[in-house]
């Protein structure tokens, strides 16, 4: 049973959109990234469409602003990108992006395609837990090595971390800082239903520290070209709203942040399922406060269990459910037959480890 001191709040608005915001290129609702320009600037962006059959899924765009480019720079960048056969490269997965010669374009594209992967979600949870411990302040300061320790990465003989590990962390934090989420929220004015469009980043880097000076370090250059990281960061959590913390949030128990040696973050189905269950807690009122019934189709889609090997998909799914049960988030789960051969899964959620407080579900 989780101690109340171990529980931490994550804003409900963020939890509701996390599964969509983190959908990978394998997801059927995701479109390929494009370069786009408008009166406000230049962007590398990709669209995640909504599923019209599931009211719990929202459409959103995630985009990386490209800064102050001259007209010539923009045309050169767009021409270079248009000449890339991105779909063919991605036939080999994200590793296929290594075929893109320009390292900046390669890393920007990879950042957008892998945004809010389970490793980055673990970082976000780490920061929200730190914010909860700091009397609900959205400003969080942390040292890179402390975060890497929490994620279970091994140190080298000299007591530090390999440059490739530190570099990966820096690119994750920079991606969370750079990437904007554009999404709509229903807005009712009298009898008319409109929409309020929001543009938010998960976090904003406010400061960073370098232990050894002089040292030529630039946040963007390190993320786009080199294998460096700052030693400490101060960030502001973009979705953190002190007023919303009172009535719209999910309480999580202790999160397992350990990154399994040799495992790609895309295979961290445990974090994916936990985030999806949390988002459904926010969207709908659970039966008896604990029981969530979710279509197996939507579960598999959000876990990105695709392909024709249904036996393999089922094995992974139920093994993931068992992992959450062992961690205490789920008390139990059972499959329910549905109409026309459709099936659903009923989860009994453990409110001692995860529970929602939301105006959407009261």
TAGISUL-V241628 format. One record per pair of residues at least 4 apart in sequence whose C-alpha atoms are under 8 Angstrom apart, sorted by the first residue. I is the first residue (numbers start at 1). J is the second residue. Records with the same first field share a line. If there is no record, write none. Layout:
I=J / J
//
This chain:
1=328 / 352 / 353
2=6 / 7 / 253 / 254 / 352 / 353
3=7 / 253
6=253 / 254
7=129 / 251 / 252 / 253 / 254 / 353
8=128 / 129 / 132 / 251 / 252 / 253
9=128 / 129 / 132 / 245 / 249 / 250 / 251 / 252
10=14 / 15 / 125 / 128 / 240 / 249 / 250 / 251 / 252
11=15 / 239 / 240 / 241 / 244 / 245 / 248 / 249 / 250
12=16 / 248 / 249 / 250 / 282 / 357 / 358
13=17 / 239 / 248 / 249
14=18 / 239
15=19 / 249 / 250 / 275 / 278 / 279 / 282
16=278 / 279 / 280 / 282 / 283
17=21 / 57 / 58 / 279
18=22 / 116 / 275 / 276 / 279
19=23 / 272 / 275 / 276 / 279 / 302
20=48 / 57 / 58 / 59 / 60
21=48 / 60 / 62 / 115 / 116 / 181
22=114 / 115 / 116 / 117
23=27 / 30 / 48 / 115 / 116 / 117 / 302
24=30 / 113 / 114 / 115 / 117
25=30 / 31 / 32 / 113 / 114
26=30 / 304
27=301 / 302 / 304
29=48 / 49 / 50 / 51
30=46 / 47 / 48 / 49
31=46 / 47 / 48 / 49
32=46 / 47 / 87
33=44 / 45 / 46 / 47 / 109 / 112 / 113
34=44 / 45 / 46
35=42 / 43 / 44 / 45 / 78 / 81
36=42 / 43 / 44 / 45
37=41 / 42 / 43
38=42
41=65 / 66 / 67 / 68
42=65 / 66 / 67 / 69 / 74
43=63 / 64 / 65 / 66
44=63 / 64 / 65 / 66 / 108 / 109
45=61 / 62 / 63 / 64 / 112
46=61 / 62 / 63 / 112
47=59 / 60 / 61 / 62
48=59 / 60 / 61 / 62
49=58 / 59 / 60
50=57 / 58 / 59 / 60
51=55 / 57 / 58
56=280 / 283
58=183
59=183 / 184
60=181 / 182 / 183 / 184
61=181 / 182 / 183
62=112 / 179 / 180 / 181 / 182
63=112 / 179 / 180 / 181 / 182
64=108 / 112 / 178 / 179 / 180
65=178 / 179 / 180
69=73 / 74
70=74
71=75
72=76
73=77
74=78
75=79
76=80
77=81
78=82
79=83
80=84
81=105
84=100
85=89
86=90 / 97
87=91
88=92
89=93 / 96 / 97 / 99
90=94 / 95 / 96 / 97
91=96
92=96
93=97
94=110
97=106 / 109 / 110
98=106
100=105 / 106
101=106
102=106
103=107 / 224 / 225
104=108 / 224 / 225
105=109
106=110
107=111 / 223 / 224
108=112 / 224
109=113
110=114
111=115 / 171 / 172 / 175
112=175 / 179
115=120 / 175 / 176
116=120 / 121 / 176
117=121 / 265 / 266
118=122 / 265 / 266 / 268 / 271 / 272
119=123 / 257 / 259 / 265
120=124 / 172 / 173 / 176
121=125 / 271
122=126 / 255 / 257
123=127 / 147
124=128
125=129 / 255
126=130 / 147
127=131 / 140
128=132
129=133
130=134 / 140
131=135 / 136 / 137 / 138 / 139 / 140
132=136 / 137
136=242
137=242
138=236 / 237 / 238 / 240 / 241
139=234 / 235 / 236 / 237
140=234 / 235 / 236 / 237
141=232 / 233 / 234 / 235
142=146 / 147 / 232 / 233 / 234
143=147 / 231 / 232 / 233
144=148 / 166 / 169 / 230 / 231 / 232 / 233
145=149 / 160 / 161 / 231
146=150
147=151
148=152 / 153 / 166 / 169
149=153 / 154
150=257 / 258
151=257 / 258 / 259
152=257 / 258 / 259
153=161 / 258 / 259
154=161
155=159 / 160 / 161 / 162
156=160 / 161 / 162
161=165 / 166
162=166
163=167 / 227 / 228
164=168 / 227
165=169
166=170 / 227 / 228 / 229
167=171 / 222 / 223 / 226 / 227 / 228 / 229
168=172 / 227
169=173 / 229
170=174 / 222 / 223 / 228 / 229 / 230
171=175 / 222 / 223
172=176
173=177
174=178 / 205 / 219 / 220 / 223
175=179
176=201 / 202 / 203 / 204
177=201 / 202 / 203 / 204 / 205
178=201 / 204
179=201 / 202
180=199 / 200 / 201 / 202
181=198 / 199 / 200 / 201
182=197 / 198 / 199 / 200
183=197 / 198 / 199
184=195 / 196 / 197 / 198
185=195 / 196 / 197 / 198
186=193 / 194 / 195 / 196
187=193 / 194 / 195 / 196
188=192 / 193 / 194 / 195
189=193 / 194
200=238 / 239
201=238 / 239
202=237 / 238 / 239
203=235 / 236 / 237 / 238 / 239
204=235 / 236 / 237 / 238
205=233 / 234 / 235 / 236
206=233 / 234 / 235 / 236
207=233 / 234 / 235
208=230 / 231 / 232 / 233 / 234
209=230 / 231 / 232 / 233
210=215 / 230 / 231 / 232
211=231
217=221 / 222 / 228 / 230
218=222
219=223 / 229 / 230
220=224
221=225 / 226
222=226 / 227 / 228 / 229
223=227 / 228
240=244 / 245
241=245
242=246
243=247
244=248 / 249
245=249
247=357 / 358 / 359
248=356 / 357 / 358 / 359
249=356 / 357 / 358
250=278 / 282 / 354 / 355 / 356 / 357 / 358
251=353 / 354 / 355 / 356
252=353 / 354 / 355
253=352 / 353 / 354
254=353
259=263 / 265
263=267 / 268
264=268
268=272
269=273 / 303 / 320
270=274 / 320 / 321 / 323 / 324
271=275
272=276 / 302 / 303
273=277 / 299 / 302 / 303 / 320 / 321
274=278 / 324 / 329
275=279
276=280 / 302
277=281
278=282 / 354 / 355 / 356
279=283
280=284 / 292
281=285 / 286 / 292 / 355 / 356 / 361
282=356 / 357 / 358 / 360 / 361
283=360 / 361
284=360 / 361
285=289 / 360 / 361 / 362
286=290 / 291 / 292 / 361
287=291 / 292
290=347 / 348 / 349 / 350 / 351
291=346 / 347 / 348 / 349
292=346 / 347 / 348 / 349
293=344 / 345 / 346 / 347
294=298 / 299 / 344 / 345 / 346
295=299 / 342 / 343 / 344 / 345
296=300 / 342 / 343 / 344 / 345
297=301 / 343 / 344
298=302
299=303
300=304 / 305 / 306 / 313 / 317
301=305 / 306
305=313
306=313
309=313
310=314
311=315
312=316
313=317
314=318
315=319
316=320
317=321
318=322
319=323
320=324
321=325 / 330 / 333
322=326
323=327
324=328 / 329 / 330
325=329 / 330 / 331 / 332
326=330
328=350 / 353
329=349 / 350 / 351 / 352 / 353 / 354
330=347 / 348 / 349 / 350
331=347 / 348 / 349 / 350
332=347 / 348 / 349
333=345 / 346 / 347 / 348
334=345 / 346 / 347
335=343 / 344 / 345 / 346
336=343 / 344 / 345 / 346
337=341 / 342 / 343 / 344
338=342 / 343 / 344
339=343
349=354
350=354 / 355
351=355
357=361 / 362
358=362
//
